[in-house]
Amino acid sequence: MSDVIIVGGGFAGNFLAYKLADKGISVKVFEEHRTIGYPSHCSGLVSRKGLSRLGILQEILSRGMVLSAHRCLRIRAYNKSRIIQLSGDELFVIDRPSLDRLLFEKAVNRGAEYYLGEKVSAIEKDGCIKIRTKHYRSKIVVDAEGAAKKLARGFVSRLTETIPALQIDVSARSNKKTDGIIDIYFNTPDFFSWIIPIGDNVFRLGVASRWINDKYKFLSDLAKVKLGSFKVINIFGGLVNTGGPLDKFVFGKVALVGDAAGQTKPTTAGGIVWSGISACLLAKVIELNISGYVNMSAYERLWEKLFGSHVLLMSMIRKILYLGNPQTKLNFLLSLLPSVITVSFDYDFQFDLIQKLTMYSRKNH
Ligand SMILES: Cc1cc2nc3c(=O)[nH]c(=O)nc-3n(C[C@H](O)[C@H](O)[C@H](O)COP(=O)(O)OP(=O)(O)OC[C@H]3O[C@@H](n4cnc5c(N)ncnc54)[C@H](O)[C@@H]3O)c2cc1C
């Protein structure tokens, strides 16, 4: 029997496997797909500071996993737009399948065992998982199955909101000058859409919305308007977790991490850095729990201490913006800001961004 079984070899599962194996804890990972990193669903947008926090920045840079680097976001509402220039940090689009494979290699090199092409059909609170007719048992089972939370339904009473998203990578046929600006369109019903320049005349377009049924048409129309004639290179997507974290992450001998636990930013649904930090916390708590020092619920307490205030504020902002008539509200809020704002803020913990934008709007009026 291994100390820990992890269900799901995505970012959170691989990061946790690496951290646990690094501590000498025996770990088995069950992943339903045969290849780690595929199919990919993620844009891969992550801050330099965030990667540094996770201790993987240098490896990502040295392995050439950064597709593009950005210092400017253009926030668009109905008929207004404002540019936010980041000072002191930058945003990278990283090759997400390569990132997952990097963590997988690190975990395997430290002794983690992987079972690929193995779909788990049930997780029991007593630390048992089921694959076809076989049962596997461990001291702790971690559910890292991602945003769909299909297995978690067996033991979690209140699941959090998710929104379906689609992305297309396109190459524009004519030369497009972008200055590396990432465009975020809040005039999209339900959540938002985006265009990220990721290479010479190559763009990643995406939309997350429950209200737009034909997302491919939506993105093609957006590409036509913004880029002119284009060729689609790749189509991918998945569920984004927008409802914040679950009320609890620990159920008997089962703990949840990553999108399965709802550990994403309520404002953008980005979860790479939050999942990584959460996996680090969980690895520490598992180490102490196995040695008999702490109860697994310490994971929930530590998480709340680190993320609680950020979740509260970001969720509040999302609710205020998206209730009633979001376009009018966003237009009004953007009108309070100058057309270009240069601001140093923490992309992963956005408490200070909200504070700084409020200061700007007060100065402006
Ligand atoms: C369209 C889109 C764009 C995004 N863009 C960004 C972004 O730019 N920046 C950012 O920070 N975040 C982004 N995210 C969110 C980010 O991708 C997630 O937060 C992150 O992948 C969470 O990792 P995870 O390991 O929890 O889940 P996942 O990466 O989804 O991994 C879950 C794994 O579990 C496996 N699995 C599921 N069920 C089973 C089962 N029954 N048995 C065995 N294996 C199973 C899956 O195959 C998968 O490999 C985006 C998400 C989407 C959908």
Ligand as a Chemical Component Dictionary entry (heavy atoms), coordinates in Angstrom:
data_LIG
# 
_chem_comp.id                   LIG 
_chem_comp.type                 NON-POLYMER 
_chem_comp.pdbx_formal_charge   0 
_chem_comp.three_letter_code    LIG 
# 
loop_
_chem_comp_atom.comp_id 
_chem_comp_atom.atom_id 
_chem_comp_atom.alt_atom_id 
_chem_comp_atom.type_symbol 
_chem_comp_atom.charge 
_chem_comp_atom.model_Cartn_x 
_chem_comp_atom.model_Cartn_y 
_chem_comp_atom.model_Cartn_z 
_chem_comp_atom.pdbx_ordinal 
LIG C1  C1  C 0 -9.933  27.215 -21.491 1  
LIG C2  C2  C 0 -9.121  27.328 -20.248 2  
LIG C3  C3  C 0 -8.119  28.285 -20.167 3  
LIG C4  C4  C 0 -7.365  28.414 -18.997 4  
LIG N1  N1  N 0 -6.377  29.340 -18.973 5  
LIG C5  C5  C 0 -5.620  29.490 -17.851 6  
LIG C6  C6  C 0 -4.553  30.414 -17.812 7  
LIG O1  O1  O 0 -4.269  31.084 -18.795 8  
LIG N2  N2  N 0 -3.838  30.526 -16.665 9  
LIG C7  C7  C 0 -4.127  29.782 -15.556 10 
LIG O2  O2  O 0 -3.463  29.946 -14.519 11 
LIG N3  N3  N 0 -5.122  28.880 -15.569 12 
LIG C8  C8  C 0 -5.874  28.706 -16.691 13 
LIG N4  N4  N 0 -6.873  27.771 -16.728 14 
LIG C9  C9  C 0 -7.121  26.972 -15.524 15 
LIG C10 C10 C 0 -6.055  25.902 -15.386 16 
LIG O3  O3  O 0 -5.964  25.173 -16.593 17 
LIG C11 C11 C 0 -6.417  24.977 -14.229 18 
LIG O4  O4  O 0 -6.565  25.761 -13.076 19 
LIG C12 C12 C 0 -5.340  23.934 -13.995 20 
LIG O5  O5  O 0 -5.221  23.116 -15.118 21 
LIG C13 C13 C 0 -5.719  23.081 -12.791 22 
LIG O6  O6  O 0 -4.990  21.909 -12.783 23 
LIG P1  P1  P 0 -5.670  20.562 -12.238 24 
LIG O7  O7  O 0 -4.560  19.576 -12.198 25 
LIG O8  O8  O 0 -6.463  20.833 -11.039 26 
LIG O9  O9  O 0 -6.707  20.132 -13.368 27 
LIG P2  P2  P 0 -6.409  19.585 -14.815 28 
LIG O10 O10 O 0 -5.230  20.259 -15.404 29 
LIG O11 O11 O 0 -7.702  19.652 -15.526 30 
LIG O12 O12 O 0 -6.008  18.055 -14.600 31 
LIG C14 C14 C 0 -6.922  17.071 -14.185 32 
LIG C15 C15 C 0 -6.391  15.726 -14.652 33 
LIG O13 O13 O 0 -7.173  14.685 -14.082 34 
LIG C16 C16 C 0 -7.411  13.692 -15.063 35 
LIG N5  N5  N 0 -8.630  12.972 -14.691 36 
LIG C17 C17 C 0 -9.890  13.464 -14.618 37 
LIG N6  N6  N 0 -10.748 12.498 -14.232 38 
LIG C18 C18 C 0 -10.012 11.379 -14.034 39 
LIG C19 C19 C 0 -10.348 10.034 -13.633 40 
LIG N7  N7  N 0 -11.596 9.692  -13.349 41 
LIG N8  N8  N 0 -9.360  9.122  -13.540 42 
LIG C20 C20 C 0 -8.063  9.471  -13.835 43 
LIG N9  N9  N 0 -7.698  10.717 -14.245 44 
LIG C21 C21 C 0 -8.660  11.663 -14.331 45 
LIG C22 C22 C 0 -7.549  14.498 -16.352 46 
LIG O14 O14 O 0 -7.327  13.690 -17.488 47 
LIG C23 C23 C 0 -6.472  15.560 -16.164 48 
LIG O15 O15 O 0 -5.229  15.136 -16.666 49 
LIG C24 C24 C 0 -7.633  27.585 -17.882 50 
LIG C25 C25 C 0 -8.627  26.615 -17.964 51 
LIG C26 C26 C 0 -9.357  26.475 -19.137 52 
LIG C27 C27 C 0 -10.421 25.414 -19.220 53 
# 
loop_
_chem_comp_bond.comp_id 
_chem_comp_bond.atom_id_1 
_chem_comp_bond.atom_id_2 
_chem_comp_bond.value_order 
_chem_comp_bond.pdbx_ordinal 
LIG C1  C2  SING 1  
LIG C2  C3  SING 2  
LIG C2  C26 DOUB 3  
LIG C3  C4  DOUB 4  
LIG C4  N1  SING 5  
LIG C4  C24 SING 6  
LIG N1  C5  DOUB 7  
LIG C5  C6  SING 8  
LIG C5  C8  SING 9  
LIG C6  O1  DOUB 10 
LIG C6  N2  SING 11 
LIG N2  C7  SING 12 
LIG C7  O2  DOUB 13 
LIG C7  N3  SING 14 
LIG N3  C8  DOUB 15 
LIG C8  N4  SING 16 
LIG N4  C9  SING 17 
LIG N4  C24 SING 18 
LIG C9  C10 SING 19 
LIG C10 O3  SING 20 
LIG C10 C11 SING 21 
LIG C11 O4  SING 22 
LIG C11 C12 SING 23 
LIG C12 O5  SING 24 
LIG C12 C13 SING 25 
LIG C13 O6  SING 26 
LIG O6  P1  SING 27 
LIG P1  O7  DOUB 28 
LIG P1  O8  SING 29 
LIG P1  O9  SING 30 
LIG O9  P2  SING 31 
LIG P2  O10 DOUB 32 
LIG P2  O11 SING 33 
LIG P2  O12 SING 34 
LIG O12 C14 SING 35 
LIG C14 C15 SING 36 
LIG C15 O13 SING 37 
LIG C15 C23 SING 38 
LIG O13 C16 SING 39 
LIG C16 N5  SING 40 
LIG C16 C22 SING 41 
LIG N5  C17 SING 42 
LIG N5  C21 SING 43 
LIG C17 N6  DOUB 44 
LIG N6  C18 SING 45 
LIG C18 C19 SING 46 
LIG C18 C21 DOUB 47 
LIG C19 N7  SING 48 
LIG C19 N8  DOUB 49 
LIG N8  C20 SING 50 
LIG C20 N9  DOUB 51 
LIG N9  C21 SING 52 
LIG C22 O14 SING 53 
LIG C22 C23 SING 54 
LIG C23 O15 SING 55 
LIG C24 C25 DOUB 56 
LIG C25 C26 SING 57 
LIG C26 C27 SING 58 
# 
